[in-house]
Amino acid sequence: MVFGYAYPSYECFKTVERNKPEIQQLQFWCQYWILVAALTVLERVGDALVLWLPLYSEAKLAFFVYLWFPKTKGTTYVYNVFFKPYVSKHENDIDRNLMEIKTRAGDMAMIYLQT
């Protein structure tokens, strides 16, 4: 929690709260949080498939440190090489699916409120 969330959150806070934050630093931390969010969602979906792996938690921690560590700045590499091309390729499908989910959620909320 400290190395995957607390420390990066604090670094992001410091970047955002500077009088004139550098756009590259803001972009780096935004990309970091996008990757962390995506990994968290994937982990929750594939919980049963990954949690039984030996040293999974340690590997996850090492990956998070790799993402933000100043000498590796792995976020830029992972984001540009893997995440961005995949999401860009499937952006229309993702948008369509999100719209369907929003519509269904709205419909279910209306049904719930009417009862």
LUMLUM-266946 format. One record per residue: residue in three letters; x, y, z of N, C-alpha, C in turn. Coordinates in pm, whole numbers, padded with zeros to 5 digits, always signed. Layout:
BEGIN
ALAXYZXYZXYZ ...
//
This chain:
BEGIN
MET+00082-00119+00000+00000+00000+00000+00087+00126+00000 VAL+00195+00122+00076+00280+00240+00086+00347+00269-00048 PHE+00406+00166-00110+00481+00189-00233+00394+00194-00357 GLY+00278+00134-00355+00190+00133-00471+00092+00248-00474 TYR+00052+00296-00355-00051+00399-00348-00008+00525-00272 ALA+00038+00508-00148+00066+00625-00063+00179+00712-00118 TYR+00295+00652-00146+00407+00731-00197+00373+00796-00332 PRO+00320+00720-00430+00285+00785-00556+00178+00894-00539 SER+00083+00873-00448-00018+00975-00423+00045+01103-00370 TYR+00140+01088-00280+00208+01204-00224+00289+01276-00332 GLU+00359+01202-00415+00437+01263-00523+00344+01335-00622 CYS+00231+01275-00650+00132+01338-00738+00079+01466-00674 PHE+00049+01461-00545+00004+01579-00472+00106+01692-00482 LYS+00233+01659-00457+00338+01761-00463+00347+01821-00603 THR+00333+01739-00706+00339+01789-00843+00222+01881-00872 VAL+00103+01843-00833-00017+01921-00859-00015+02053-00783 GLU+00038+02053-00662+00033+02171-00577+00146+02271-00601 ARG+00239+02240-00690+00342+02339-00724+00276+02457-00791 ASN+00335+02573-00778+00278+02693-00842+00264+02676-00992 LYS+00366+02624-01054+00362+02599-01199+00416+02459-01223 PRO+00331+02358-01207+00380+02221-01226+00420+02196-01371 GLU+00522+02116-01388+00566+02079-01522+00465+01983-01583 ILE+00430+02009-01708+00331+01925-01777+00380+01780-01787 GLN+00510+01761-01802+00563+01625-01813+00544+01548-01682 GLN+00561+01615-01569+00538+01550-01440+00390+01518-01421 LEU+00304+01612-01456+00159+01586-01447+00120+01469-01536 GLN+00173+01468-01658+00142+01360-01751+00190+01227-01696 PHE+00312+01224-01640+00367+01101-01582+00275+01047-01473 TRP+00234+01132-01379+00152+01084-01268+00012+01048-01313 CYS-00043+01119-01410-00174+01079-01465-00163+00941-01530 GLN-00057+00919-01606-00038+00788-01669-00020+00679-01563 TYR+00053+00710-01456+00071+00613-01348-00064+00572-01291 TRP-00148+00670-01259-00277+00638-01197-00371+00569-01294 ILE-00360+00598-01421-00438+00525-01521-00398+00378-01521 LEU-00268+00351-01520-00220+00213-01518-00259+00142-01389 VAL-00246+00209-01276-00283+00147-01148-00432+00114-01146 ALA-00514+00205-01196-00658+00179-01201-00689+00060-01291 ALA-00626+00055-01408-00649-00057-01501-00604-00189-01438 LEU-00488-00189-01374-00440-00312-01310-00530-00355-01195 THR-00583-00260-01121-00672-00291-01010-00801-00355-01062 VAL-00855-00300-01168-00977-00357-01228-00949-00497-01281 LEU-00839-00513-01354-00805-00645-01408-00781-00746-01296 GLU-00718-00700-01190-00692-00789-01077-00823-00835-01013 ARG-00917-00745-00999-01046-00782-00938-01122-00880-01027 VAL-01115-00861-01158-01184-00950-01251-01117-01087-01251 GLY-00985-01089-01252-00912-01215-01259-00859-01262-01126 ASP-00924-01221-01019-00881-01252-00882-00844-01399-00864 ALA-00930-01487-00903-00909-01630-00881-00792-01684-00963 LEU-00760-01616-01072-00654-01665-01158-00514-01624-01112 VAL-00502-01511-01044-00369-01460-01011-00331-01470-00865 LEU-00426-01465-00775-00391-01459-00633-00324-01585-00581 TRP-00344-01697-00645-00283-01821-00600-00138-01834-00645 LEU-00094-01749-00737+00043-01757-00787+00143-01726-00676 PRO+00248-01806-00665+00350-01778-00563+00416-01642-00588 LEU+00439-01569-00483+00505-01438-00487+00428-01335-00569 TYR+00298-01354-00587+00219-01259-00666+00224-01119-00604 SER+00203-01111-00473+00203-00980-00407+00338-00912-00419 GLU+00445-00988-00407+00579-00932-00419+00606-00883-00561 ALA+00561-00960-00661+00579-00920-00801+00498-00794-00831 LYS+00379-00786-00776+00295-00667-00794+00363-00544-00734 LEU+00416-00559-00613+00488-00450-00548+00609-00407-00633 ALA+00686-00503-00680+00803-00471-00764+00760-00398-00890 PHE+00648-00438-00949+00600-00373-01070+00558-00228-01041 PHE+00489-00205-00930+00451-00068-00894+00573+00020-00872 VAL+00674-00035-00803+00796+00042-00782+00864+00070-00916 TYR+00867-00029-01006+00923-00009-01140+00851+00104-01212 LEU+00721+00114-01195+00644+00217-01264+00685+00358-01223 TRP+00708+00382-01094+00738+00518-01050+00884+00545-01017 PHE+00967+00445-01006+01106+00464-00964+01177+00562-01060 PRO+01243+00664-01007+01302+00768-01091+01399+00718-01198 LYS+01473+00610-01171+01569+00562-01271+01502+00483-01383 THR+01390+00419-01354+01323+00340-01458+01207+00415-01522 LYS+01132+00490-01440+01011+00558-01489+00935+00468-01586 GLY+00911+00346-01540+00845+00246-01623+00707+00285-01670 THR+00643+00379-01601+00510+00423-01642+00508+00467-01787 THR+00605+00547-01826+00609+00599-01963+00618+00485-02062 TYR+00705+00389-02036+00722+00275-02127+00595+00190-02135 VAL+00545+00148-02020+00427+00060-02018+00307+00130-02080 TYR+00289+00257-02048+00175+00333-02100+00183+00345-02252 ASN+00300+00387-02303+00313+00413-02447+00324+00287-02532 VAL+00382+00181-02478+00404+00060-02557+00285-00037-02549 PHE+00221-00045-02433+00115-00144-02416-00024-00083-02403 PHE-00041+00005-02304-00174+00053-02270-00235+00142-02379 LYS-00164+00246-02417-00217+00342-02514-00254+00278-02648 PRO-00166+00195-02708-00204+00131-02835-00328+00042-02822 TYR-00339-00032-02712-00453-00121-02693-00582-00042-02679 VAL-00581+00058-02593-00703+00137-02569-00739+00216-02695 SER-00641+00271-02763-00669+00346-02887-00734+00256-02991 LYS-00685+00135-03002-00740+00040-03099-00884+00002-03067 HIS-00916-00009-02939-01050-00055-02897-01137+00057-02842 GLU-01099+00182-02865-01169+00295-02805-01317+00299-02839 ASN-01351+00274-02965-01493+00277-03004-01574+00170-02931 ASP-01518+00050-02921-01587-00058-02850-01603-00024-02702 ILE-01499+00031-02642-01504+00069-02500-01611+00175-02479 ASP-01614+00277-02565-01714+00383-02553-01856+00327-02565 ARG-01876+00237-02661-02008+00177-02683-02050+00096-02560 ASN-01958+00016-02508-01990-00065-02390-02019+00021-02267 LEU-01942+00128-02250-01968+00218-02137-02105+00285-02150 MET-02142+00323-02270-02273+00385-02292-02385+00286-02259 GLU-02368+00161-02300-02467+00058-02268-02479+00037-02117 ILE-02365+00035-02049-02366+00016-01904-02434+00135-01835 LYS-02404+00256-01881-02469+00375-01823-02620+00370-01844 THR-02662+00330-01962-02805+00322-01993-02873+00218-01904 ARG-02812+00101-01894-02869-00005-01809-02874+00039-01663 ALA-02768+00104-01617-02766+00149-01477-02875+00252-01454 GLY-02894+00342-01550-03000+00442-01538-03137+00377-01537 ASP-03158+00278-01623-03285+00206-01629-03312+00133-01497 MET-03209+00068-01443-03225-00004-01318-03253+00093-01203 ALA-03189+00208-01204-03213+00307-01099-03357+00355-01105 MET-03408+00377-01224-03547+00424-01240-03644+00316-01190 ILE-03619+00192-01223-03704+00081-01175-03700+00075-01023 TYR-03580+00087-00967-03564+00081-00823-03639+00197-00754 LEU-03626+00316-00812-03690+00434-00752-03844+00427-00763 GLN-03896+00359-00864-04041+00350-00884-04103+00249-00788 THR-04024+00158-00732-04083+00058-00642-04080+00100-00499 
//
